[in-house]
Amino acid sequence: MTHTASSKRFSAFLNSPILPALLAFGVYSLFSLLRGPIWRVTEYAFFNYLADAFLHGQIALRLLPSNLHDLVLHQGQYYLYWPPFPALLFMPFIAIFGVQFSDVFFTLILASINVGLVRYFLRKLDEKNIAPLPPYQQGLLTLFFAFGTVHLLVAPFGRVWFTSQVVAFLCSILAYLAAICLRGRKAFLFSGAALACAMLTRSHLILLGIWIAYYLVAEYKHLGWRKLALYGLNFIVPILLGLLVYFSYNHVRFGNIFEVGTSYQDLGPFFQADFEKYGVFNLHYIPINFYYNFIYYPLPFSEESLLGGSLFLLSPVFLAALTALYSARPRVSVFFLGLTIAGALIPILVVIGTGWITFGPRYTLDFTPPLLLLTALGLRNWSSRWLTLLAIISILHYTIGVIAFSAFY
């Protein structure tokens, strides 16, 4: 069979978003089985307990999990410092099955949906001529995202940290899809609503709206500034309502709209000294966070590997994004994509910790939607053979790393 024929069959197989999603679910399930049944409940299924609290009309935990690590103890009550949107998604299932509903299975399902949405996203980028790629490269980039990025780590294992990032990515990719796929007021309204949900999952993801706002303005400026401003309200209002909900939530819990609970958080002995000296956010953390997110190579696996790993060494397909910064067109869109990624990166660099306990640069998943778009732009001048080689290297990295992570922790 010729290379061209193989490429066509591969492209046809992955052309539907459903097939990559099903493939991802199967592979993620196999990785999950390394730790136990996929319907298990982890000891860190904290969103289950917050959902239970919401169902009983309270915001402090009504029931307590077996492990209280990373929870917030304030005035005798336990809270989560994570924003509350994932708990809202859990509520129907907790109402039916109780707090023993599987956070692992729930996360597996959403992570698999993420893969299907990425495939759909890449197709729409091509159809809209935003970042055109041939079907073979679209399919390969989808597989790269599913199995050659840190998404492979967060998908199979549940736990509050990983679940929050899977939900955050889901909301973020929906925000980008809404802006690109919908028309008129709906594009503004639904992208703003999805972005608000992303913000209510990981608060700094509001910054992912930088490129979305640019794109919407560029697409609809021909309507005139008055009508564009009216359309813009559809984008801004859901975000403002999300902020109002979040600030109110914080005020009721801690008496301060900006206090999320990190001042009272149980960080554990690993971070306690830095927390007492520098707090949660500090410029002091930039060198170590930059090192473990962009320079450090975590293989062969060791205890230090739990601190992260280089985005570009582990997932070298993302090097295409760097080439796009210098050469891709249109330059204004590239500028705003870079600005969006830089904006989301700032909180990652100044926060205590590196994404520990992890394999790979877990926090970089936060800006992966615009990074994928920038990567697609950079791939225009790459050969399919070169992309295939780097995708295989990426997938091997994360296959080895996640298996080692599962055995180690």
RAKABEL-V187297 format. One record per residue. N is the residue number from 1. RES is the residue in three letters. SS is DSSP state (alpha for helix, beta for strand, coil for the rest). PSI is psi in radians with two decimals (NA if undefined). OMEGA is omega in whole degrees, 0 to 359 (* if undefined). Layout:
BEGIN
N & RES & SS & PSI & OMEGA
N & RES & SS & PSI & OMEGA
END
This chain:
BEGIN
1 & MET & coil & 2.33 & 181
2 & THR & coil & 2.82 & 178
3 & HIS & alpha & -0.68 & 180
4 & THR & alpha & -0.74 & 179
5 & ALA & alpha & -0.73 & 178
6 & SER & alpha & -0.73 & 180
7 & SER & alpha & -0.71 & 181
8 & LYS & alpha & -0.73 & 179
9 & ARG & alpha & -0.73 & 178
10 & PHE & alpha & -0.78 & 180
11 & SER & alpha & -0.74 & 180
12 & ALA & alpha & -0.69 & 180
13 & PHE & alpha & -0.68 & 185
14 & LEU & alpha & 0.09 & 184
15 & ASN & coil & -0.63 & 177
16 & SER & coil & 2.32 & 177
17 & PRO & alpha & -0.40 & 183
18 & ILE & alpha & -0.72 & 182
19 & LEU & alpha & -0.82 & 174
20 & PRO & alpha & -0.63 & 179
21 & ALA & alpha & -0.75 & 178
22 & LEU & alpha & -0.71 & 177
23 & LEU & alpha & -0.77 & 179
24 & ALA & alpha & -0.75 & 180
25 & PHE & alpha & -0.72 & 179
26 & GLY & alpha & -0.80 & 181
27 & VAL & alpha & -0.78 & 179
28 & TYR & alpha & -0.66 & 179
29 & SER & alpha & -0.70 & 178
30 & LEU & alpha & -0.75 & 177
31 & PHE & alpha & -0.68 & 180
32 & SER & alpha & -0.61 & 180
33 & LEU & coil & -0.31 & 175
34 & LEU & coil & -0.42 & 181
35 & ARG & coil & -0.19 & 181
36 & GLY & coil & -3.05 & 181
37 & PRO & coil & 2.59 & 183
38 & ILE & coil & -0.17 & 177
39 & TRP & coil & 0.21 & 181
40 & ARG & coil & 2.87 & 176
41 & VAL & coil & 2.22 & 181
42 & THR & coil & 2.87 & 178
43 & GLU & coil & -0.11 & 178
44 & TYR & coil & 0.57 & 179
45 & ALA & coil & 1.03 & 189
46 & PHE & alpha & -0.52 & 179
47 & PHE & alpha & -0.49 & 174
48 & ASN & alpha & -0.77 & 185
49 & TYR & alpha & -0.58 & 176
50 & LEU & alpha & -0.68 & 176
51 & ALA & alpha & -0.73 & 177
52 & ASP & alpha & -0.74 & 178
53 & ALA & alpha & -0.79 & 179
54 & PHE & alpha & -0.72 & 180
55 & LEU & alpha & -0.40 & 179
56 & HIS & coil & 0.30 & 172
57 & GLY & coil & 0.48 & 178
58 & GLN & coil & 2.87 & 182
59 & ILE & coil & -0.29 & 169
60 & ALA & coil & 2.64 & 182
61 & LEU & coil & 2.27 & 178
62 & ARG & coil & -0.74 & 174
63 & LEU & coil & 2.66 & 182
64 & LEU & coil & 2.39 & 175
65 & PRO & coil & 2.93 & 182
66 & SER & coil & -0.44 & 180
67 & ASN & coil & 2.18 & 185
68 & LEU & coil & 0.12 & 182
69 & HIS & coil & 2.35 & 177
70 & ASP & coil & 0.04 & 173
71 & LEU & coil & 2.92 & 183
72 & VAL & beta & 2.15 & 176
73 & LEU & beta & 2.05 & 182
74 & HIS & beta & 2.09 & 179
75 & GLN & coil & 0.78 & 175
76 & GLY & coil & 0.06 & 180
77 & GLN & beta & 2.60 & 178
78 & TYR & beta & 2.39 & 180
79 & TYR & beta & 2.93 & 171
80 & LEU & coil & 2.45 & 174
81 & TYR & coil & -0.27 & 177
82 & TRP & coil & 2.47 & 175
83 & PRO & coil & 2.80 & 198
84 & PRO & coil & -0.09 & 189
85 & PHE & alpha & -0.75 & 179
86 & PRO & alpha & -0.61 & 179
87 & ALA & alpha & -0.57 & 177
88 & LEU & alpha & -0.66 & 177
89 & LEU & alpha & -0.57 & 180
90 & PHE & alpha & -0.40 & 191
91 & MET & alpha & -0.82 & 181
92 & PRO & alpha & -0.63 & 183
93 & PHE & alpha & -0.63 & 177
94 & ILE & alpha & -0.61 & 178
95 & ALA & alpha & -0.59 & 182
96 & ILE & alpha & -0.81 & 190
97 & PHE & alpha & -0.17 & 183
98 & GLY & coil & -3.07 & 186
99 & VAL & coil & -0.16 & 177
100 & GLN & coil & 0.24 & 171
101 & PHE & coil & 2.44 & 188
102 & SER & coil & 1.97 & 173
103 & ASP & alpha & -0.44 & 178
104 & VAL & alpha & -0.89 & 181
105 & PHE & alpha & -0.73 & 179
106 & PHE & alpha & -0.79 & 180
107 & THR & alpha & -0.68 & 176
108 & LEU & alpha & -0.80 & 181
109 & ILE & alpha & -0.85 & 182
110 & LEU & alpha & -0.68 & 179
111 & ALA & alpha & -0.66 & 178
112 & SER & alpha & -0.69 & 175
113 & ILE & alpha & -0.68 & 178
114 & ASN & alpha & -0.75 & 181
115 & VAL & alpha & -0.79 & 177
116 & GLY & alpha & -0.68 & 180
117 & LEU & alpha & -0.62 & 176
118 & VAL & alpha & -0.75 & 178
119 & ARG & alpha & -0.73 & 179
120 & TYR & alpha & -0.69 & 178
121 & PHE & alpha & -0.83 & 181
122 & LEU & alpha & -0.65 & 177
123 & ARG & alpha & -0.76 & 181
124 & LYS & alpha & -0.61 & 175
125 & LEU & alpha & -0.63 & 178
126 & ASP & alpha & -0.82 & 182
127 & GLU & alpha & -0.61 & 181
128 & LYS & coil & 0.01 & 180
129 & ASN & coil & 0.48 & 176
130 & ILE & coil & -0.79 & 177
131 & ALA & coil & 1.32 & 185
132 & PRO & coil & 2.31 & 176
133 & LEU & coil & 2.58 & 174
134 & PRO & coil & 2.72 & 184
135 & PRO & alpha & -0.65 & 180
136 & TYR & alpha & -0.80 & 180
137 & GLN & alpha & -0.60 & 175
138 & GLN & alpha & -0.82 & 180
139 & GLY & alpha & -0.73 & 181
140 & LEU & alpha & -0.68 & 178
141 & LEU & alpha & -0.58 & 175
142 & THR & alpha & -0.82 & 178
143 & LEU & alpha & -0.66 & 176
144 & PHE & alpha & -0.83 & 178
145 & PHE & alpha & -0.78 & 186
146 & ALA & alpha & -0.70 & 191
147 & PHE & alpha & -0.08 & 183
148 & GLY & alpha & 0.28 & 176
149 & THR & coil & 3.11 & 182
150 & VAL & coil & -0.19 & 175
151 & HIS & alpha & -0.53 & 177
152 & LEU & alpha & -0.53 & 179
153 & LEU & alpha & -0.74 & 188
154 & VAL & alpha & -0.28 & 186
155 & ALA & alpha & -0.74 & 193
156 & PRO & coil & -0.22 & 199
157 & PHE & coil & 0.00 & 182
158 & GLY & coil & -2.58 & 182
159 & ARG & coil & 2.53 & 188
160 & VAL & alpha & -0.69 & 183
161 & TRP & alpha & -0.81 & 183
162 & PHE & alpha & -0.71 & 179
163 & THR & alpha & -0.74 & 181
164 & SER & alpha & -0.64 & 181
165 & GLN & alpha & -0.59 & 176
166 & VAL & alpha & -0.78 & 178
167 & VAL & alpha & -0.74 & 181
168 & ALA & alpha & -0.73 & 178
169 & PHE & alpha & -0.73 & 178
170 & LEU & alpha & -0.84 & 180
171 & CYS & alpha & -0.70 & 183
172 & SER & alpha & -0.80 & 182
173 & ILE & alpha & -0.57 & 175
174 & LEU & alpha & -0.64 & 178
175 & ALA & alpha & -0.75 & 179
176 & TYR & alpha & -0.72 & 179
177 & LEU & alpha & -0.71 & 180
178 & ALA & alpha & -0.74 & 180
179 & ALA & alpha & -0.67 & 185
180 & ILE & alpha & -0.70 & 191
181 & CYS & alpha & -0.59 & 183
182 & LEU & coil & 2.91 & 183
183 & ARG & coil & 2.61 & 174
184 & GLY & coil & -2.50 & 183
185 & ARG & alpha & -0.59 & 181
186 & LYS & alpha & -0.65 & 179
187 & ALA & alpha & -0.75 & 179
188 & PHE & alpha & -0.84 & 186
189 & LEU & alpha & -0.88 & 186
190 & PHE & alpha & -0.54 & 174
191 & SER & alpha & -0.68 & 176
192 & GLY & alpha & -0.71 & 180
193 & ALA & alpha & -0.76 & 179
194 & ALA & alpha & -0.67 & 178
195 & LEU & alpha & -0.65 & 176
196 & ALA & alpha & -0.70 & 178
197 & CYS & alpha & -0.67 & 176
198 & ALA & alpha & -0.74 & 178
199 & MET & alpha & -0.62 & 179
200 & LEU & coil & 0.11 & 173
201 & THR & coil & -0.81 & 173
202 & ARG & coil & 1.91 & 198
203 & SER & alpha & -0.60 & 184
204 & HIS & alpha & -0.11 & 180
205 & LEU & alpha & -0.07 & 170
206 & ILE & alpha & -0.47 & 181
207 & LEU & alpha & -0.28 & 176
208 & LEU & alpha & -0.20 & 179
209 & GLY & alpha & -0.11 & 182
210 & ILE & alpha & -0.91 & 181
211 & TRP & alpha & -0.66 & 179
212 & ILE & alpha & -0.79 & 179
213 & ALA & alpha & -0.76 & 177
214 & TYR & alpha & -0.83 & 184
215 & TYR & alpha & -0.77 & 181
216 & LEU & alpha & -0.71 & 178
217 & VAL & alpha & -0.77 & 181
218 & ALA & alpha & -0.64 & 182
219 & GLU & alpha & -0.54 & 189
220 & TYR & alpha & 0.16 & 181
221 & LYS & alpha & -0.36 & 179
222 & HIS & alpha & -0.26 & 179
223 & LEU & alpha & -0.23 & 185
224 & GLY & coil & 2.65 & 188
225 & TRP & alpha & -0.55 & 181
226 & ARG & alpha & -0.85 & 180
227 & LYS & alpha & -0.62 & 178
228 & LEU & alpha & -0.67 & 178
229 & ALA & alpha & -0.70 & 178
230 & LEU & alpha & -0.75 & 175
231 & TYR & alpha & -0.70 & 182
232 & GLY & alpha & -0.53 & 177
233 & LEU & alpha & -0.57 & 178
234 & ASN & alpha & -0.50 & 177
235 & PHE & alpha & -0.73 & 188
236 & ILE & alpha & -0.69 & 186
237 & VAL & alpha & -0.81 & 178
238 & PRO & alpha & -0.62 & 179
239 & ILE & alpha & -0.75 & 178
240 & LEU & alpha & -0.69 & 177
241 & LEU & alpha & -0.68 & 177
242 & GLY & alpha & -0.74 & 177
243 & LEU & alpha & -0.71 & 179
244 & LEU & alpha & -0.77 & 178
245 & VAL & alpha & -0.80 & 183
246 & TYR & alpha & -0.78 & 179
247 & PHE & alpha & -0.70 & 178
248 & SER & alpha & -0.73 & 178
249 & TYR & alpha & -0.78 & 179
250 & ASN & alpha & -0.71 & 182
251 & HIS & alpha & -0.74 & 180
252 & VAL & alpha & -0.66 & 182
253 & ARG & alpha & -0.80 & 192
254 & PHE & alpha & 0.03 & 178
255 & GLY & coil & 0.27 & 182
256 & ASN & coil & 2.15 & 185
257 & ILE & coil & -0.38 & 182
258 & PHE & coil & -0.06 & 180
259 & GLU & coil & 2.03 & 180
260 & VAL & coil & -0.08 & 178
261 & GLY & coil & -0.12 & 183
262 & THR & alpha & -0.38 & 177
263 & SER & alpha & -0.38 & 182
264 & TYR & alpha & 0.17 & 189
265 & GLN & beta & 2.51 & 172
266 & ASP & coil & 1.67 & 184
267 & LEU & coil & -0.28 & 182
268 & GLY & coil & 2.90 & 186
269 & PRO & alpha & -0.46 & 185
270 & PHE & alpha & -0.63 & 185
271 & PHE & alpha & -0.05 & 191
272 & GLN & alpha & -0.76 & 182
273 & ALA & alpha & -0.80 & 178
274 & ASP & alpha & -0.66 & 180
275 & PHE & alpha & -0.77 & 181
276 & GLU & alpha & -0.54 & 184
277 & LYS & alpha & -0.69 & 189
278 & TYR & alpha & -0.24 & 184
279 & GLY & coil & -2.94 & 184
280 & VAL & coil & -0.71 & 181
281 & PHE & beta & 2.24 & 181
282 & ASN & coil & 2.53 & 177
283 & LEU & alpha & -0.35 & 179
284 & HIS & alpha & -0.50 & 186
285 & TYR & alpha & -0.17 & 186
286 & ILE & alpha & -0.87 & 183
287 & PRO & alpha & -0.80 & 183
288 & ILE & alpha & -0.67 & 179
289 & ASN & alpha & -0.69 & 178
290 & PHE & alpha & -0.74 & 181
291 & TYR & alpha & -0.85 & 185
292 & TYR & alpha & -0.19 & 176
293 & ASN & alpha & -0.40 & 188
294 & PHE & alpha & -0.23 & 185
295 & ILE & alpha & -0.79 & 189
296 & TYR & coil & 2.34 & 176
297 & TYR & coil & 2.02 & 193
298 & PRO & coil & 0.15 & 179
299 & LEU & coil & 2.47 & 0
300 & PRO & coil & 2.63 & 189
301 & PHE & coil & 2.37 & 177
302 & SER & coil & -3.12 & 179
303 & GLU & alpha & -0.59 & 179
304 & GLU & alpha & -0.46 & 180
305 & SER & alpha & -0.38 & 179
306 & LEU & alpha & -0.17 & 181
307 & LEU & alpha & -0.19 & 177
308 & GLY & coil & -2.52 & 182
309 & GLY & coil & 2.73 & 185
310 & SER & coil & 2.24 & 178
311 & LEU & alpha & -0.80 & 187
312 & PHE & alpha & -0.46 & 176
313 & LEU & alpha & -0.69 & 180
314 & LEU & alpha & -0.59 & 181
315 & SER & coil & 1.24 & 188
316 & PRO & alpha & -0.24 & 174
317 & VAL & alpha & -0.54 & 180
318 & PHE & alpha & -0.17 & 175
319 & LEU & alpha & -0.43 & 177
320 & ALA & alpha & -0.53 & 178
321 & ALA & alpha & -0.63 & 178
322 & LEU & alpha & -0.70 & 178
323 & THR & alpha & -0.59 & 179
324 & ALA & alpha & -0.62 & 180
325 & LEU & alpha & -0.52 & 184
326 & TYR & alpha & -0.39 & 190
327 & SER & alpha & -0.33 & 188
328 & ALA & coil & 2.71 & 177
329 & ARG & coil & 2.64 & 358
330 & PRO & coil & 2.53 & 187
331 & ARG & alpha & -0.59 & 180
332 & VAL & alpha & -0.76 & 179
333 & SER & alpha & -0.73 & 178
334 & VAL & alpha & -0.73 & 179
335 & PHE & alpha & -0.81 & 183
336 & PHE & alpha & -0.53 & 172
337 & LEU & alpha & -0.79 & 177
338 & GLY & alpha & -0.71 & 179
339 & LEU & alpha & -0.69 & 179
340 & THR & alpha & -0.82 & 179
341 & ILE & alpha & -0.76 & 180
342 & ALA & alpha & -0.71 & 179
343 & GLY & alpha & -0.76 & 179
344 & ALA & alpha & -0.42 & 181
345 & LEU & alpha & -0.53 & 185
346 & ILE & alpha & -0.89 & 178
347 & PRO & alpha & -0.55 & 179
348 & ILE & alpha & -0.66 & 183
349 & LEU & alpha & -0.46 & 185
350 & VAL & alpha & 0.07 & 182
351 & VAL & beta & 2.64 & 177
352 & ILE & coil & 2.42 & 180
353 & GLY & coil & 2.99 & 185
354 & THR & coil & 0.19 & 191
355 & GLY & coil & 0.08 & 178
356 & TRP & coil & 2.42 & 359
357 & ILE & coil & 2.28 & 190
358 & THR & coil & 3.14 & 162
359 & PHE & coil & 2.16 & 185
360 & GLY & coil & 3.03 & 184
361 & PRO & coil & 1.39 & 190
362 & ARG & alpha & -0.71 & 184
363 & TYR & alpha & -0.36 & 180
364 & THR & alpha & -0.25 & 174
365 & LEU & alpha & -0.43 & 182
366 & ASP & alpha & -0.61 & 181
367 & PHE & alpha & 0.38 & 181
368 & THR & alpha & -0.60 & 176
369 & PRO & alpha & -0.94 & 176
370 & PRO & alpha & -0.51 & 178
371 & LEU & alpha & -0.68 & 176
372 & LEU & alpha & -0.71 & 179
373 & LEU & alpha & -0.79 & 179
374 & LEU & alpha & -0.65 & 177
375 & THR & alpha & -0.77 & 178
376 & ALA & alpha & -0.67 & 177
377 & LEU & alpha & -0.70 & 182
378 & GLY & alpha & -0.37 & 182
379 & LEU & alpha & -0.10 & 183
380 & ARG & alpha & -0.61 & 183
381 & ASN & alpha & 0.20 & 179
382 & TRP & coil & 2.55 & 173
383 & SER & coil & 2.68 & 179
384 & SER & alpha & -0.58 & 179
385 & ARG & alpha & -0.75 & 179
386 & TRP & alpha & -0.75 & 177
387 & LEU & alpha & -0.73 & 180
388 & THR & alpha & -0.77 & 180
389 & LEU & alpha & -0.84 & 182
390 & LEU & alpha & -0.55 & 176
391 & ALA & alpha & -0.73 & 178
392 & ILE & alpha & -0.75 & 178
393 & ILE & alpha & -0.76 & 180
394 & SER & alpha & -0.79 & 182
395 & ILE & alpha & -0.68 & 177
396 & LEU & alpha & -0.74 & 178
397 & HIS & alpha & -0.91 & 186
398 & TYR & alpha & -0.50 & 175
399 & THR & alpha & -0.84 & 178
400 & ILE & alpha & -0.81 & 185
401 & GLY & alpha & -0.74 & 183
402 & VAL & alpha & -0.63 & 175
403 & ILE & alpha & -0.77 & 178
404 & ALA & alpha & -0.73 & 178
405 & PHE & alpha & -0.77 & 181
406 & SER & alpha & -0.67 & 180
407 & ALA & alpha & -0.54 & 186
408 & PHE & alpha & -0.64 & 188
409 & TYR & coil & NA & *
END
